[in-house]
Amino acid sequence: MTALAPWGRSLARGGAFLGAVDDYARARGVLFGAPMDFTVTFRPGARLAPQRLREVSQVLEEYSFSLGESLARHPFADAGDVSLPPGNVAASLEAIEGVVAGIAPAGVIIEAARTKEISYRDLLLVNMFLSACHALIEDTALFIAVGADPWVILGGRVLLGVVLLFVAGRLVWPDAGLPEKRGG
């Protein structure tokens, strides 16, 4: 497998974890490594653990006799390792947190769409709101750095998202007015 992680680190070197699927849309979970041993005091090597675990997973069985089922019944993707800044513990922890925060909510939305627990209309509205409020904290922090009032920026972005959601949900695409999804 030569899948490319969302943040650009290739899995081609040692392969993915045993049983990982290439298709993120089919996956019910995502596995990623955090190669970090900046705080080690005696023997470094923890940074090598994610890749080593992938390597040794290749000799494991995909079928569990005690559970009576195959790993294939629980599809997951291996997203590779998070690229961490060398020697910077705080920035590394933030990078790991960012990956988790990015994967978890997206997985909930994808699963709801896949199981049709959410209508096509509501899926579009959720994505519209998320687009309007994307990078809310980061953008606000940037504007604070240049002297802007954080409450104006933060409030303005959230208000924009709510207004867009209202206009799209009530005026443009009322319950019966949105065309059905095309192409299956």
Protein Blocks (a to p, Z undefined) as FASTA:
>chain_A
ZZdcfkopafklnopaehiafblklpgbdcdddddffkbcklgcklmmmmmmmmmmmmpc
fbdfklopafklmgcddebjadddehilklmmmmmmmmmmmmmmmmmmmmmmmnopacfk
lmmmmmmmmmmmgoklmmmmmmmmnopafklmmmmmmmmmmmmmmmmmmmmmgfklpccd
ehZZ
